Amino acid sequence: MLDHTKAADVKIDLISGMRLIAHDPLAGFGGVGEGMSLQRAPDGRRILWVAHEGPPKNFTGVDVTDPSRPKVIVQTELPHNKVRSNSLETTGDIMAVAYQTAQPGLQPAGIELFDISVPENPRSISFFDCSGPHSRGVHQVWFVDGEFIHCAAGAADFTPRNPLDDQAYRIIDVRNPSKPVEAGRWWMPGTAEGDDAPPPERLKIDSGFRCHNTNVYPDRPDRAYVGYIDGGFYVMDISDKSRPTVISRFSPNPPFPGFAHTLMPLFGRDLAVASHECIHDDGFDWPKLTWLLDIRREDNPVPLSTLPMPSFEEYGRKGGRFGCHNLHENPPRDTALHSETLLFSTLFNGGLRVHDISDPLIPREVAAFVPSAPPGARVPAIQINEVYVDENGIVYCGDRHAGGIYILELDI
């Protein structure tokens, strides 16, 4: 582990508007997935739970009570190297972890619930099985209210017309955490065997018409904000969880390349943020952008602007992926920052970027952090994959391949 005295040893290509206070390579397993969640443990400690990009590790718990001195306190193993646990969420002292297999038909493929009241000893509560002949299990989980998990998941009884379309939007009732049950599901019409609708037109870079992020907030518990990869972004009515219905869809793809990732509403401003994920190296699927939408009429989202991007000439072939990915999603817990004017986003080799969207027509970059490629990286550049910002404005971001966690303070 590197503590705050070693933060100065991290090689940095660019930093502005923030200060690096610590770095932790996660005991040499620094590939960070799309899941970070900050728990306030029963004994008062603050534990950052980190999902890993892939095997051999399942998840890691890092004590960040003093964010300048992070300390790994637990790190768990996956059962085999053909499964990944890319996503996790915590609510109170329960954690949900997603399991996705490398090919359909393998196990474990589903969601495991853990009791994390003793962070050093996560205890399995239950497993919700999403395996099946056409299923790779679960890519993403959203779990913020202690009652329902919203997820991108396959199922034993779901047969996609195209194998790339294997993960629907599923809602899992975990009010009895020892016996989770499905409450409802939805998939893009035309993507499942037996659908009346025709199959959708495939994109030039075909990433699939399947679910990715499934954000639901207590401000509007009857709405889900769904990124559906090549299918675009959906606002869903989930007042009846057994029958989610579409309110609206925003899809700039085509002509833009697909992979709609995150749709995050900003309720106080009638705005939403929609990010696409870059999934190819060396600019092959450029441009991958983050859009600001006017959702005053939620049945007709209107694009207002895109976040300014670093220069393609500088970053496009710097190494690995360059383009948008994920956001700090304003998770509704008391250990997370909730901002409707500052956006924190990950751009892979473009690092971490912070934008002021006080004027949604002219978003401005106000801070940036681009470390150099860490030791052991698979490409010659950083790949900042995930970001979480706590209620004190401490920023945690993770490298996809090897760098682990970088911890920063804002100075803007």
C-alpha positions, 0 to 999 in steps of 0.5 A: 500500500502507498500512503499519503507520504507516497502520493508524490511518487505517482507520475502525473501527466496532467492535474488541475483543480485538484490535489492527489492526497493518496494512492493505493494499488489494492495489494497488487490487484489494481484493476478497478471495475465499475463499482465503488460504494462507501459504507459507514460501518457500525463502528464508525469507520468509512469503508470504500468497497471496490469491484474489480474489472476481472479475475482473480479478485472479487471485491476489495474493502479499503478503510478510508476513514482517513482518506490520506491513509487508505488501507486494504482490510479485505480482498476476496477471490472469485471461484474461477477465471471465467467470471467477473464481478464488475459491479457492486452497491451497498445499502447500510450494511448489505452489499450486492455484487454482480457476477457475469460469466465469460460465456453463456451457460456458466455459473455463478451468474447472478447477484450475491448479497453480503452482510458487511456489518463486520467489514473484514468478514463479509458474510454471504446472505443469499444468491439470486441465480440469473444463469441459463443457456443464453445468460452470462448473468449480471453486468450491473447492479443499482441498490440504494433503497434496501428494498429493490435491486435494479440490474442488467441481467440475463435469465434462464427463461430469456432467449435473445434473438441475437446473443449480444442482446442477452441482458434485460432490465430486471428488478429484484425484490430484496426486502427479505434479503435471504430470499430475493425474488424477481419483481419485474423485467423489461427488454427492448422490443424485438430483441427476444425470441417470440417478440412481435416487434421486428429486430432492431437494425444493428449498428456498424460497430455492433455492441448489442441491444441490452441493458447497462445502467439502471438508475432509480432515485428516491426523488422519483421512485416511480422512474428508472433511467436506463442506458441500453447500449446500442438501444440508447437511453430510456426513461421508464415508468416503474410505478408498477414494477411488474410491468415497466413501461417506456416514457421516452427514448433518446438515441443519437446512435446511429449516426453516432456509435452506440454503447449508451452507458449511464443516464443520470437525472438532475431533478432540481434542474430538469436535466439529465446526463447521458454518457456513452462508453468507449469500448475500443482502443486507439480511437476506433469508436470515436466519438464517445461523448457525454450529453446534457439533456433537457427533460422538462418534458420527460416524454421528449428529451432534448439534447442541449450540449456535450461535455467538452472533450480533450484533444483527439490528436493528443489522446486518441492514440495515446494508448488504450481507450479514449472517450467517455465512460461513467459518471459519479452518479449522485447515489442517494446515500449520506456518504456521497456527494450530490451535485447538480452543477459539478459532473465528475466523469471518467475518460479512460486515457483522458483521465478524470474530468470535472465539469461545471454545468451551471450553464448547460449550454456551455459546460466548462472543464474546471478540474482534471487528473491524468496520471501516467500509466501505472506499473503493470498496465496493459497499455501505455496510458492510464485507463480511469474507469470509475469515480466516486465522490464522497459528501466531503468532496473527496474524489476516488477514481480507479484505473481499469487495468493496474493502477488501483485507487487514486484519492484527490481533493478538489481545489476549485 
